[in-house]
Amino acid sequence: MSEIKHTPGPWRIDRHLGMIVGPDGGPISGEANYVLASASPDLLEALEYALPYLEACVPNPRNGINADYSVDVNCVDRARAAIAKATGIQ
């Protein structure tokens, strides 16, 4: 992985200030953050596309999938949480 150049997360919306803030409560600004933010729709689309494939690799007795544990359940949970956060369904 490349060196992190953007402000590390978690980022959150501060509705009182009307802006996105970083872990320190300061506003998110700077070119690296703007590059990351501009890529977010593409990242969301890619993750939504990949999620069914990730889910298919995790055993699930409810739907009869008998996979080989090649994807950690935590990976699927993190993907679902990221999609929920990005779509406002938290």
Phi and psi in degrees as GROMACS dihedral restraints (atoms count N, CA, C in turn):
[ dihedral_restraints ]
;  ai    aj    ak    al  type     phi  dphi    fc
    3     4     5     6     1   -82.2    20    10
    4     5     6     7     1   163.9    20    10
    6     7     8     9     1   -63.4    20    10
    7     8     9    10     1   137.4    20    10
    9    10    11    12     1   -72.0    20    10
   10    11    12    13     1   123.5    20    10
   12    13    14    15     1  -113.0    20    10
   13    14    15    16     1   -15.1    20    10
   15    16    17    18     1   -90.4    20    10
   16    17    18    19     1   168.2    20    10
   18    19    20    21     1   -67.6    20    10
   19    20    21    22     1   123.8    20    10
   21    22    23    24     1   -62.5    20    10
   22    23    24    25     1   153.1    20    10
   24    25    26    27     1   -81.8    20    10
   25    26    27    28     1  -178.0    20    10
   27    28    29    30     1   -80.4    20    10
   28    29    30    31     1   143.5    20    10
   30    31    32    33     1   -94.9    20    10
   31    32    33    34     1   152.1    20    10
   33    34    35    36     1  -147.6    20    10
   34    35    36    37     1   160.8    20    10
   36    37    38    39     1   -88.5    20    10
   37    38    39    40     1   123.5    20    10
   39    40    41    42     1   -98.7    20    10
   40    41    42    43     1    99.3    20    10
   42    43    44    45     1   -67.2    20    10
   43    44    45    46     1   -28.6    20    10
   45    46    47    48     1   -66.2    20    10
   46    47    48    49     1   -43.9    20    10
   48    49    50    51     1   -83.7    20    10
   49    50    51    52     1   -19.3    20    10
   51    52    53    54     1    72.2    20    10
   52    53    54    55     1    37.5    20    10
   54    55    56    57     1  -154.2    20    10
   55    56    57    58     1   168.4    20    10
   57    58    59    60     1   -88.9    20    10
   58    59    60    61     1   133.4    20    10
   60    61    62    63     1  -123.9    20    10
   61    62    63    64     1   156.1    20    10
   63    64    65    66     1   -89.0    20    10
   64    65    66    67     1  -171.9    20    10
   66    67    68    69     1   -61.2    20    10
   67    68    69    70     1   -26.0    20    10
   69    70    71    72     1   -87.7    20    10
   70    71    72    73     1     0.8    20    10
   72    73    74    75     1    84.8    20    10
   73    74    75    76     1    -2.5    20    10
   75    76    77    78     1   -83.1    20    10
   76    77    78    79     1   155.0    20    10
   78    79    80    81     1   -65.2    20    10
   79    80    81    82     1   147.2    20    10
   81    82    83    84     1   -85.4    20    10
   82    83    84    85     1   122.6    20    10
   84    85    86    87     1  -150.2    20    10
   85    86    87    88     1   173.1    20    10
   87    88    89    90     1   104.7    20    10
   88    89    90    91     1   152.5    20    10
   90    91    92    93     1   -60.3    20    10
   91    92    93    94     1   -42.8    20    10
   93    94    95    96     1   -62.2    20    10
   94    95    96    97     1   -37.4    20    10
   96    97    98    99     1   -69.4    20    10
   97    98    99   100     1   -38.3    20    10
   99   100   101   102     1   -66.8    20    10
  100   101   102   103     1   -37.7    20    10
  102   103   104   105     1   -62.6    20    10
  103   104   105   106     1   -46.4    20    10
  105   106   107   108     1   -62.1    20    10
  106   107   108   109     1   -45.9    20    10
  108   109   110   111     1   -63.4    20    10
  109   110   111   112     1   -38.1    20    10
  111   112   113   114     1   -69.6    20    10
  112   113   114   115     1   -24.2    20    10
  114   115   116   117     1   -84.4    20    10
  115   116   117   118     1   -11.3    20    10
  117   118   119   120     1   -59.9    20    10
  118   119   120   121     1   -38.0    20    10
  120   121   122   123     1   -62.0    20    10
  121   122   123   124     1   -38.4    20    10
  123   124   125   126     1   -69.1    20    10
  124   125   126   127     1   -38.6    20    10
  126   127   128   129     1   -64.6    20    10
  127   128   129   130     1   -41.4    20    10
  129   130   131   132     1   -62.6    20    10
  130   131   132   133     1   -46.2    20    10
  132   133   134   135     1   -61.2    20    10
  133   134   135   136     1   -42.6    20    10
  135   136   137   138     1   -65.0    20    10
  136   137   138   139     1   -40.8    20    10
  138   139   140   141     1   -68.3    20    10
  139   140   141   142     1   -41.0    20    10
  141   142   143   144     1   -62.2    20    10
  142   143   144   145     1   -37.0    20    10
  144   145   146   147     1   -67.7    20    10
  145   146   147   148     1   -40.4    20    10
  147   148   149   150     1   -78.4    20    10
  148   149   150   151     1   -26.3    20    10
  150   151   152   153     1   -54.3    20    10
  151   152   153   154     1   -46.7    20    10
  153   154   155   156     1   -60.2    20    10
  154   155   156   157     1   -32.7    20    10
  156   157   158   159     1   -71.5    20    10
  157   158   159   160     1   -38.9    20    10
  159   160   161   162     1   -63.9    20    10
  160   161   162   163     1   -45.3    20    10
  162   163   164   165     1   -61.3    20    10
  163   164   165   166     1   -34.4    20    10
  165   166   167   168     1   -68.9    20    10
  166   167   168   169     1   -17.0    20    10
  168   169   170   171     1   -93.2    20    10
  169   170   171   172     1    -2.0    20    10
  171   172   173   174     1  -110.6    20    10
  172   173   174   175     1   128.9    20    10
  174   175   176   177     1   -58.7    20    10
  175   176   177   178     1   137.2    20    10
  177   178   179   180     1  -143.4    20    10
  178   179   180   181     1   103.5    20    10
  180   181   182   183     1   -63.2    20    10
  181   182   183   184     1   -23.0    20    10
  183   184   185   186     1   -69.2    20    10
  184   185   186   187     1   -32.9    20    10
  186   187   188   189     1  -113.3    20    10
  187   188   189   190     1     9.0    20    10
  189   190   191   192     1    79.7    20    10
  190   191   192   193     1     5.9    20    10
  192   193   194   195     1   -71.6    20    10
  193   194   195   196     1   128.1    20    10
  195   196   197   198     1  -117.9    20    10
  196   197   198   199     1    79.1    20    10
  198   199   200   201     1   -93.6    20    10
  199   200   201   202     1  -176.7    20    10
  201   202   203   204     1  -106.2    20    10
  202   203   204   205     1    20.1    20    10
  204   205   206   207     1    61.5    20    10
  205   206   207   208     1    27.4    20    10
  207   208   209   210     1   -74.1    20    10
  208   209   210   211     1   -14.3    20    10
  210   211   212   213     1  -122.8    20    10
  211   212   213   214     1   127.2    20    10
  213   214   215   216     1   -64.2    20    10
  214   215   216   217     1   137.8    20    10
  216   217   218   219     1   -57.8    20    10
  217   218   219   220     1   -34.8    20    10
  219   220   221   222     1   -60.1    20    10
  220   221   222   223     1   -34.9    20    10
  222   223   224   225     1   -61.7    20    10
  223   224   225   226     1   -45.1    20    10
  225   226   227   228     1   -66.3    20    10
  226   227   228   229     1   -43.3    20    10
  228   229   230   231     1   -61.6    20    10
  229   230   231   232     1   -41.4    20    10
  231   232   233   234     1   -66.6    20    10
  232   233   234   235     1   -38.6    20    10
  234   235   236   237     1   -64.3    20    10
  235   236   237   238     1   -45.4    20    10
  237   238   239   240     1   -61.7    20    10
  238   239   240   241     1   -42.4    20    10
  240   241   242   243     1   -64.9    20    10
  241   242   243   244     1   -39.7    20    10
  243   244   245   246     1   -66.6    20    10
  244   245   246   247     1   -40.1    20    10
  246   247   248   249     1   -64.6    20    10
  247   248   249   250     1   -44.0    20    10
  249   250   251   252     1   -61.1    20    10
  250   251   252   253     1   -43.4    20    10
  252   253   254   255     1   -64.3    20    10
  253   254   255   256     1   -43.3    20    10
  255   256   257   258     1   -68.7    20    10
  256   257   258   259     1   -26.5    20    10
  258   259   260   261     1  -101.3    20    10
  259   260   261   262     1     0.1    20    10
  261   262   263   264     1    76.8    20    10
  262   263   264   265     1    21.0    20    10
  264   265   266   267     1  -106.7    20    10
  265   266   267   268     1    61.7    20    10
